[in-house]
Amino acid sequence: MKNIKWVLFFAVSLAVFGGAFMWYTKTSSDALTEKLTELESFVGEEDWRRADEVCDEMIALWEKIKFHLEYLMTHEDMRTIDVGIARLKEYIKIESKELMVEEMATVKKIVRYLYERERITVGNVF
């Protein structure tokens, strides 16, 4: 009977921590995607001053959440997001709409992929 209590305790703990990580991954991914969408609108309008401000906000957000996500992400994905955001900042400086659109699509795809890859689905389990 004592062993069953420990197994139940560990199973519940695993479910709680797994749920917390899933929630954090989802909210982090959504927040970054929202910033990227906001950035896209300012780039589309060629409002480079506001695009720069939103990019700074996105950099601050990424720096805040990437520490917790490093346990769930590959180093390659983290590096791609880091480099992508740095490129976005530079493309804003040179006001290159074409390069911005391409890089935003890349970063957005990886950010969305974070949650999709980590959530529990039949496809991810088997």
C-alpha positions in Angstrom: 0.0 0.0 0.0 2.9 2.3 0.8 4.4 1.8 -2.7 1.0 2.7 -4.4 1.0 6.0 -2.5 4.5 6.9 -3.8 3.6 5.9 -7.3 0.4 8.0 -7.2 2.4 10.9 -5.7 5.0 10.8 -8.5 2.3 10.4 -11.2 0.3 13.4 -9.9 3.6 15.5 -9.6 4.6 14.6 -13.1 1.1 15.6 -14.4 1.2 18.9 -12.5 4.7 19.9 -13.6 4.0 18.7 -17.2 0.9 20.9 -17.2 2.7 23.9 -15.9 5.4 23.5 -18.5 2.8 23.2 -21.3 1.0 26.3 -20.0 4.2 28.3 -19.9 5.3 27.1 -23.3 1.9 28.1 -24.8 1.7 31.5 -23.1 5.3 32.3 -24.1 4.8 31.2 -27.7 1.6 33.2 -27.9 3.3 36.3 -26.4 6.2 36.1 -28.9 3.8 35.5 -31.8 1.7 38.5 -30.8 4.8 40.7 -30.8 5.9 39.4 -34.2 2.4 40.1 -35.6 2.6 43.6 -34.2 6.0 44.0 -35.7 4.7 42.8 -39.1 2.0 45.5 -39.1 4.5 48.3 -38.4 6.9 47.0 -41.0 4.0 46.8 -43.5 3.3 50.5 -42.8 7.0 51.2 -42.9 6.8 52.8 -39.5 10.4 52.0 -38.6 10.4 53.9 -35.3 7.5 51.9 -33.9 8.9 48.7 -35.4 12.1 49.4 -33.5 10.2 49.9 -30.2 8.3 46.7 -30.7 11.5 44.8 -31.6 13.0 46.1 -28.3 10.0 44.8 -26.4 10.2 41.5 -28.2 14.0 41.2 -27.3 13.2 41.9 -23.6 10.4 39.4 -23.6 12.6 36.7 -25.3 15.4 37.3 -22.8 13.0 36.9 -20.0 11.4 33.6 -21.1 14.3 31.8 -22.9 15.9 30.7 -19.6 12.9 28.6 -18.8 12.4 27.3 -22.3 15.9 26.1 -22.7 14.9 22.8 -21.0 12.2 22.2 -23.6 14.0 23.5 -26.8 16.9 22.3 -28.8 20.0 24.6 -28.8 19.6 24.9 -32.5 16.0 26.3 -32.2 17.2 28.7 -29.5 20.1 29.9 -31.6 17.8 30.4 -34.6 15.4 32.5 -32.6 18.3 34.5 -31.1 19.9 35.1 -34.5 16.6 35.8 -36.1 15.7 38.5 -33.5 19.1 40.1 -33.9 18.7 40.2 -37.6 15.3 41.8 -37.3 16.9 44.5 -35.2 19.5 45.1 -37.9 17.0 45.0 -40.7 15.0 47.7 -39.0 18.1 49.9 -38.9 18.6 49.6 -42.6 14.8 49.8 -43.2 14.7 46.6 -45.4 11.1 45.5 -45.7 11.9 42.5 -47.9 14.5 41.1 -45.5 12.2 41.8 -42.5 9.3 39.9 -44.0 11.5 36.8 -44.7 13.1 36.8 -41.2 9.8 37.4 -39.4 8.3 34.4 -41.1 11.2 32.2 -40.1 11.2 33.3 -36.4 7.4 33.1 -36.2 7.4 29.5 -37.6 10.0 28.4 -35.0 8.1 30.1 -32.2 4.8 28.4 -33.1 6.7 25.1 -33.5 7.8 25.3 -29.8 4.3 24.6 -28.5 3.3 22.2 -31.2 6.4 20.1 -30.6 6.0 20.0 -26.8 2.3 19.4 -26.4 1.1 15.9 -25.8 -0.7 14.5 -28.8 -0.9 11.0 -30.4 1.5 12.2 -33.1 4.1 13.4 -30.6 3.9 10.3 -28.5 4.1 7.7 -31.2 
